[in-house]
């Protein structure tokens, strides 16, 4: 059950990116599950934190090249965290298999 809840915290990027890891983190008495749900929550929040400078650059930039560069960087960050969540979810499931 520990592995399933931990893996679902990572896989929740598909269905409930913020809500599920927060609920699992608060409701869990197990430190292993709480650790993984906290990591999953941080990895779900990271792309949104990276989007804030993108929004600021979009509305206040004089140079479109800087906006394009940051859009490319944001895409790399977003897909990197997406792949990270999938890989970590699979690793957690295979940990005790």
N, CA, C and O of each residue as an XYZ file, in Angstrom:
388
protein
N       0.815     -1.197      0.000
C       0.000      0.000      0.000
C       0.861      1.265      0.000
O       0.491      2.278     -0.594
N       2.021      1.195      0.678
C       2.935      2.344      0.723
C       3.393      2.730     -0.676
O       3.388      3.905     -1.046
N       3.793      1.715     -1.452
C       4.303      1.986     -2.781
C       3.211      2.541     -3.684
O       3.470      3.417     -4.509
N       1.993      2.034     -3.532
C       0.899      2.483     -4.375
C       0.564      3.950     -4.121
O       0.403      4.716     -5.071
N       0.458      4.347     -2.869
C       0.172      5.750     -2.556
C       1.317      6.666     -2.980
O       1.091      7.767     -3.480
N       2.538      6.202     -2.777
C       3.692      7.008     -3.182
C       3.746      7.168     -4.692
O       3.989      8.265     -5.195
N       3.520      6.086     -5.410
C       3.548      6.145     -6.869
C       2.386      6.983     -7.400
O       2.555      7.741     -8.355
N       1.220      6.853     -6.792
C       0.080      7.653     -7.235
C       0.302      9.141     -7.002
O      -0.243      9.972     -7.728
N       1.094      9.482     -5.999
C       1.425     10.890     -5.790
C       2.202     11.436     -6.977
O       1.989     12.574     -7.394
N       3.098     10.628     -7.517
C       3.843     11.055     -8.706
C       2.967     11.004     -9.959
O       3.007     11.909    -10.792
N       2.178      9.938    -10.081
C       1.334      9.774    -11.261
C       0.151     10.738    -11.273
O      -0.541     10.855    -12.284
N      -0.082     11.416    -10.178
C      -1.203     12.350    -10.135
C      -0.992     13.544    -11.051
O      -1.892     14.372    -11.190
N       0.161     13.654    -11.672
C       0.386     14.699    -12.665
C      -0.606     14.541    -13.819
O      -0.867     15.496    -14.552
N      -1.155     13.339    -13.977
C      -2.133     13.081    -15.023
C      -3.552     13.475    -14.621
O      -4.344     13.870    -15.477
N      -3.888     13.374    -13.325
C      -5.290     13.565    -12.959
C      -5.540     14.610    -11.878
O      -6.597     15.240    -11.920
N      -4.677     14.838    -10.939
C      -4.890     15.840     -9.885
C      -3.534     16.306     -9.364
O      -3.114     15.888     -8.286
N      -2.845     17.164    -10.114
C      -1.448     17.484     -9.802
C      -1.186     18.058     -8.417
O      -0.145     17.762     -7.830
N      -2.068     18.846     -7.887
C      -1.793     19.455     -6.583
C      -2.597     18.807     -5.468
O      -2.095     18.618     -4.360
N      -3.812     18.477     -5.756
C      -4.738     18.031     -4.717
C      -4.334     16.683     -4.135
O      -4.289     16.530     -2.914
N      -4.043     15.714     -4.979
C      -3.754     14.369     -4.476
C      -2.498     14.311     -3.605
O      -2.557     13.741     -2.516
N      -1.355     14.879     -4.037
C      -0.185     14.827     -3.145
C      -0.385     15.563     -1.826
O       0.140     15.134     -0.798
N      -1.135     16.663     -1.836
C      -1.400     17.380     -0.583
C      -2.231     16.528      0.357
O      -1.941     16.450      1.551
N      -3.267     15.886     -0.179
C      -4.122     15.038      0.655
C      -3.332     13.875      1.224
O      -3.457     13.559      2.407
N      -2.521     13.236      0.396
C      -1.726     12.097      0.868
C      -0.704     12.549      1.899
O      -0.489     11.863      2.898
N      -0.079     13.679      1.673
C       0.931     14.197      2.602
C       0.314     14.503      3.962
O       0.899     14.175      4.994
N      -0.855     15.125      3.975
C      -1.511     15.469      5.236
C      -2.072     14.236      5.927
O      -1.962     14.108      7.146
N      -2.671     13.328      5.167
C      -3.365     12.190      5.760
C      -2.449     11.025      6.117
O      -2.857     10.135      6.863
N      -1.242     11.010      5.609
C      -0.367      9.858      5.805
C       0.347      9.914      7.159
O       0.857     10.953      7.577
N       0.362      8.772      7.818
C       1.127      8.618      9.056
C       2.506      8.024      8.785
O       3.382      8.047      9.650
N       2.687      7.499      7.592
C       3.929      6.835      7.207
C       4.917      7.876      6.659
O       4.572      8.650      5.766
N       6.120      7.892      7.186
C       7.110      8.880      6.747
C       7.561      8.640      5.308
O       7.889      9.589      4.596
N       7.579      7.384      4.879
C       7.961      7.051      3.503
C       6.966      7.649      2.513
O       7.368      8.271      1.529
N       5.690      7.470      2.761
C       4.643      7.992      1.881
C       4.633      9.516      1.923
O       4.492     10.167      0.888
N       4.783     10.084      3.116
C       4.795     11.540      3.248
C       5.981     12.148      2.500
O       5.842     13.205      1.883
N       7.135     11.501      2.547
C       8.313     12.001      1.845
C       8.070     12.028      0.331
O       8.366     13.021     -0.335
N       7.534     10.940     -0.199
C       7.304     10.877     -1.641
C       6.180     11.817     -2.075
O       6.255     12.408     -3.152
N       5.156     11.961     -1.263
C       4.089     12.884     -1.651
C       4.571     14.330     -1.606
O       4.140     15.150     -2.418
N       5.462     14.654     -0.665
C       6.023     16.002     -0.613
C       6.910     16.260     -1.831
O       6.858     17.342     -2.416
N       7.714     15.283     -2.211
C       8.547     15.428     -3.411
C       7.695     15.564     -4.667
O       8.010     16.356     -5.556
N       6.615     14.788     -4.734
C       5.724     14.875     -5.891
C       5.060     16.240     -5.955
O       4.927     16.818     -7.034
N       4.646     16.755     -4.812
C       4.023     18.080     -4.782
C       4.996     19.157     -5.250
O       4.621     20.041     -6.020
N       6.220     19.088     -4.797
C       7.231     20.066     -5.218
C       7.484     19.966     -6.720
O       7.624     20.984     -7.398
N       7.540     18.752     -7.232
C       7.776     18.599     -8.668
C       6.562     19.015     -9.495
O       6.715     19.346    -10.671
N       5.364     19.007     -8.915
C       4.185     19.502     -9.624
C       4.139     21.028     -9.612
O       3.641     21.644    -10.555
N       4.654     21.631     -8.557
C       4.624     23.087     -8.424
C       5.720     23.760     -9.266
O       5.544     24.890     -9.722
N       6.834     23.075     -9.467
C       7.981     23.655    -10.152
C       7.660     24.288    -11.514
O       8.117     25.404    -11.757
N       6.904     23.648    -12.415
C       6.619     24.307    -13.699
C       5.789     25.585    -13.549
O       5.945     26.519    -14.336
N       4.925     25.631    -12.561
C       4.128     26.837    -12.374
C       4.963     27.980    -11.810
O       4.723     29.147    -12.120
N       5.935     27.640    -10.988
C       6.856     28.665    -10.499
C       7.713     29.181    -11.650
O       8.032     30.368    -11.708
N       8.080     28.298    -12.555
C       8.870     28.700    -13.720
C       8.052     29.534    -14.701
O       8.628     30.266    -15.506
N       6.733     29.442    -14.654
C       5.885     30.196    -15.566
C       5.739     31.655    -15.163
O       5.403     32.489    -16.004
N       5.981     31.984    -13.905
C       5.825     33.371    -13.445
C       6.771     34.317    -14.187
O       6.308     35.341    -14.688
N       8.071     34.028    -14.283
C       8.929     34.930    -15.070
C       8.537     34.976    -16.547
O       8.729     35.993    -17.214
N       7.989     33.875    -17.053
C       7.539     33.868    -18.447
C       6.409     34.864    -18.653
O       6.391     35.586    -19.650
N       5.476     34.909    -17.727
C       4.383     35.877    -17.833
C       4.895     37.310    -17.713
O       4.438     38.199    -18.432
N       5.827     37.528    -16.818
C       6.400     38.867    -16.658
C       7.153     39.278    -17.920
O       7.033     40.417    -18.370
N       7.927     38.358    -18.491
C       8.671     38.665    -19.715
C       7.738     38.898    -20.895
O       8.014     39.739    -21.750
N       6.650     38.167    -20.946
C       5.742     38.283    -22.076
C       5.127     39.676    -22.152
O       4.991     40.245    -23.235
N       4.758     40.219    -20.994
C       4.087     41.521    -21.003
C       5.039     42.706    -20.919
O       4.642     43.828    -21.234
N       6.280     42.491    -20.504
C       7.167     43.627    -20.324
C       8.448     43.576    -21.114
O       9.329     44.406    -20.891
N       8.591     42.638    -22.032
C       9.867     42.491    -22.744
C       9.885     43.317    -24.020
O       8.902     43.384    -24.757
N      11.027     43.942    -24.257
C      11.216     44.676    -25.498
C      11.865     43.803    -26.568
O      11.776     44.086    -27.763
N      12.512     42.747    -26.115
C      13.238     41.873    -27.018
C      12.491     40.545    -27.145
O      12.443     39.783    -26.180
N      11.904     40.247    -28.314
C      11.172     38.982    -28.456
C      12.075     37.760    -28.378
O      11.597     36.659    -28.102
N      13.365     37.931    -28.614
C      14.291     36.805    -28.519
C      14.413     36.285    -27.106
O      14.556     35.080    -26.899
N      14.359     37.179    -26.124
C      14.445     36.729    -24.733
C      13.194     35.965    -24.336
O      13.265     35.003    -23.571
N      12.059     36.388    -24.848
C      10.810     35.674    -24.555
C      10.851     34.289    -25.189
O      10.473     33.304    -24.554
N      11.301     34.207    -26.420
C      11.388     32.911    -27.096
C      12.349     31.976    -26.369
O      12.068     30.787    -26.220
N      13.469     32.505    -25.920
C      14.424     31.688    -25.171
C      13.828     31.171    -23.879
O      14.049     30.020    -23.501
N      13.071     32.020    -23.203
C      12.470     31.561    -21.959
C      11.321     30.596    -22.204
O      11.083     29.712    -21.382
N      10.607     30.741    -23.306
C       9.557     29.772    -23.654
C      10.186     28.405    -23.875
O       9.652     27.393    -23.420
N      11.304     28.369    -24.562
C      12.001     27.098    -24.787
C      12.483     26.515    -23.460
O      12.360     25.312    -23.231
N      13.026     27.356    -22.590
C      13.455     26.895    -21.270
C      12.279     26.376    -20.452
O      12.401     25.358    -19.771
N      11.136     27.068    -20.512
C       9.943     26.617    -19.794
C       9.471     25.261    -20.305
O       9.095     24.399    -19.511
N       9.487     25.064    -21.615
C       9.082     23.777    -22.189
C       9.999     22.664    -21.709
O       9.536     21.566    -21.399
N      11.288     22.939    -21.648
C      12.240     21.939    -21.147
C      11.965     21.629    -19.682
O      11.977     20.463    -19.287
N      11.720     22.648    -18.875
C      11.421     22.440    -17.449
C      10.133     21.646    -17.292
O      10.069     20.716    -16.489
N       9.107     22.008    -18.053
C       7.811     21.338    -17.925
C       7.918     19.860    -18.298
O       7.487     18.997    -17.534
N       8.479     19.568    -19.449
C       8.579     18.168    -19.867
C       9.578     17.393    -19.014
O       9.414     16.190    -18.809
N      10.610     18.072    -18.517
C      11.546     17.407    -17.610
C      10.877     16.964    -16.323
O      11.102     15.845    -15.862
N      10.061     17.824    -15.739
C       9.357     17.432    -14.514
C       8.279     16.394    -14.801
O       7.998     15.541    -13.958
N       7.677     16.459    -15.978
C       6.676     15.463    -16.363
C       7.319     14.075    -16.449
O       6.792     13.106    -15.904
N       8.453     13.990    -17.132
C       9.172     12.717    -17.252
C       9.689     12.272    -15.891
O       9.649     11.083    -15.575
N      10.176     13.213    -15.076
C      10.661     12.901    -13.734
C       9.565     12.221    -12.912
O       9.828     11.225    -12.237
N       8.350     12.746    -12.961
C       7.258     12.167    -12.192
C       6.923     10.759    -12.658
O       6.646      9.882    -11.840
N       6.946     10.542    -13.947
C       6.665      9.201    -14.465
C       7.752      8.224    -14.034
O       7.453      7.120    -13.581
N       9.010      8.629    -14.175
C      10.129      7.752    -13.806
C      10.115      7.449    -12.305
O      10.284      6.297    -11.908
N       9.915      8.468    -11.474
C       9.892      8.248    -10.022
C       8.715      7.355     -9.621
O       8.858      6.519     -8.730
N       7.569      7.517    -10.259
C       6.429      6.653     -9.959
C       6.728      5.198    -10.271
O       6.374      4.305     -9.501
N       7.376      4.963    -11.396
C       7.744      3.593    -11.759
C       8.814      3.045    -10.822
O       8.763      1.875    -10.443
N       9.793      3.887    -10.440
C      10.828      3.437     -9.511
C      10.246      3.061     -8.162
O      10.664      2.070     -7.562
N       9.297      3.830     -7.679
C       8.670      3.527     -6.387
C       7.906      2.220     -6.473
O       7.945      1.424     -5.535
N       7.210      1.981     -7.577
C       6.471      0.717     -7.729
C       7.412     -0.480     -7.825
O       7.089     -1.561     -7.334
N       8.559     -0.301     -8.445
C       9.501     -1.414     -8.613
C      10.410     -1.610     -7.408
O      11.150     -2.592     -7.354
N      10.371     -0.711     -6.455
C      11.284     -0.754     -5.328
C      11.194     -2.057     -4.533
O      12.220     -2.623     -4.156
N      10.003     -2.524     -4.280
C       9.825     -3.733     -3.478
C       9.241     -4.875     -4.287
O       8.784     -5.863     -3.713
N       9.246     -4.764     -5.588
C       8.654     -5.815     -6.432
C       9.563     -7.007     -6.560
O       9.217     -7.978     -7.233
